[in-house]
Amino acid sequence: LGSLTGRKPTFRRGQIVYGYLRPYLNKVWVAEFDGFSSVDQFAFDVRPDLADTEFVAAFMRSETFLRRSSIVTTTGQLPRIGTEQIAAVPIELPPLDVQRRIAADLAEELAAANAAERAAKERLDAAKALAPAYLRSAFQSLGQDGTVVVLGDVCDVQLGKMLSPKSKTGVRPIPYLRNENV
């Protein structure tokens, strides 16, 4: 087992761990255990008499939080937000029981949205695999049933001329095909 050296930011179970570099990535996590984090993360305690941790974490993931926060961007550095800027962001706090209900409803809705996204990704991946599978199936065994020749015997390769996409002949522009279009 190795040892940690240098700055050792820590977090405790139940704290909000927030990645302050590129805040638009919404790197917000409610710690499920005690541990150490990278130096580009802050850990926040939420006052349980005022707010629900899951409610505050959900707010910090929202576009509303990002719109209200002062994100610093300087030349040559990633966008970032400091603890003072985070602390200054206004948040509307309904009563604690309402915060908990909102956080629970959000957790349920976000879990359903994530499940739908995973299912859609699986279907998209399967659809993307269809064309290569069809091509593989169509051409895998053709060599056994037909005559084998080299492609140059059935095709004349024509080299193109270098033209600008804005080249024109007469009134109509010349169609221009790029590799990305094929």
Disulfide bonds with the S-S distance in Angstrom:
none
